[in-house]
């Protein structure tokens, strides 16, 4: 029976000629890229306003983690999910409308009119 060398050193390789040193890192699975592509596809074909932001976040994280191809594909699918989602267009449109027509300028005359009809809205002037 062959002898198995035992050691408490975490850097000890099974190859005695290699010497001490870090072990080569095994290539990991691109899980964040898979999530980016999956959420991008779900954003196109299902509930876009939920899955498109998730796909966008996962795509950016995948790009930062070095999964460039998966991140880029997920980013393109998230953009396609945004383009095909009417609810996301409505949210962006409402934000644009609010910014374009300043609510203070539009609502202030209405509030002043209501205050003049009701007598000041609780803050009567003597």
C-alpha positions in Angstrom: 0.0 0.0 0.0 1.3 3.5 -0.9 1.9 6.0 1.7 -0.3 9.1 1.6 1.6 12.3 2.8 -0.4 14.1 5.4 0.0 17.7 6.2 -1.8 20.6 8.0 -0.3 23.1 5.6 -3.1 24.4 3.3 -0.6 25.2 0.6 0.8 21.7 0.5 0.3 20.2 -3.0 0.0 16.5 -3.5 3.0 16.8 -6.0 6.1 16.8 -3.8 8.2 18.3 -6.6 6.0 21.4 -7.0 7.0 22.9 -3.7 4.8 25.1 -1.5 2.6 27.7 -3.2 -0.9 28.5 -4.0 -3.0 26.0 -5.9 -4.2 27.1 -9.3 -7.8 28.4 -9.0 -10.3 26.2 -10.7 -12.4 28.2 -13.3 -15.8 29.0 -11.7 -19.2 29.0 -13.3 -20.5 32.4 -14.6 -23.5 32.4 -12.4 -24.0 36.1 -12.4 -23.9 36.1 -16.3 -26.5 33.3 -16.4 -28.7 35.3 -14.0 -28.3 38.4 -16.3 -29.3 36.5 -19.4 -32.2 34.7 -17.6 -33.6 37.9 -16.1 -33.1 39.6 -19.5 -35.2 36.9 -21.2 -37.8 37.0 -18.5 -37.9 40.8 -18.8 -38.8 40.4 -22.5 -41.4 37.6 -22.2 -42.9 38.1 -18.7 -43.2 40.9 -16.1 -40.8 43.5 -17.6 -40.9 46.1 -14.8 -39.7 43.4 -12.3 -37.1 41.5 -14.4 -35.6 44.2 -16.5 -34.0 46.1 -13.6 -32.8 42.7 -12.1 -31.3 41.9 -15.5 -29.6 45.3 -15.7 -28.1 44.9 -12.2 -26.9 41.4 -12.8 -25.4 42.4 -16.2 -23.4 45.2 -14.6 -22.2 42.9 -11.9 -21.3 40.3 -14.4 -19.3 42.8 -16.3 -17.4 43.8 -13.2 -16.8 40.2 -12.3 -15.1 39.6 -15.6 -17.9 37.7 -17.4 -17.9 40.1 -20.3 -19.8 38.0 -22.8 -22.5 37.0 -20.5 -22.8 40.5 -19.1 -23.0 42.1 -22.5 -25.7 39.6 -23.7 -27.7 40.2 -20.5 -27.3 44.0 -21.0 -28.7 43.8 -24.5 -31.6 41.6 -23.4 -32.4 44.1 -20.6 -32.5 46.9 -23.1 -34.7 44.8 -25.4 -36.9 44.1 -22.3 -37.1 47.8 -21.6 -38.1 48.6 -25.2 -40.9 46.0 -25.2 -42.3 46.9 -21.8 -45.2 49.4 -21.8 -45.2 49.8 -18.0 -41.5 50.8 -18.0 -42.3 53.3 -20.8 -45.2 54.7 -18.7 -42.9 55.1 -15.6 -40.3 56.9 -17.7 -43.0 59.0 -19.4 -44.5 60.0 -16.0 -41.0 61.0 -14.8 -40.5 63.1 -17.9 -43.9 64.7 -17.7 -43.3 65.6 -14.0 -39.9 67.1 -14.9 -41.2 68.9 -18.0 -44.3 70.4 -16.4 -43.1 71.5 -13.0 -45.8 70.4 -10.6 -45.4 73.4 -8.4 -46.3 75.8 -11.3 -49.3 73.7 -12.3 -50.7 72.8 -8.9 -50.2 76.1 -7.1 -53.0 77.9 -8.9 -55.3 75.1 -8.3 -54.5 75.1 -4.6 -54.9 78.9 -4.4 -58.3 78.6 -6.1 -59.5 75.9 -3.7 -58.2 78.0 -0.8 -60.1 81.1 -2.0 -63.4 79.1 -2.4 -63.1 77.4 1.0 -62.0 80.4 2.9 -58.3 79.7 3.2 -58.3 76.0 4.0 -58.2 76.3 7.7 -55.8 79.3 7.8 -58.3 82.2 7.9 -57.0 85.7 7.8 -58.8 88.3 10.0 
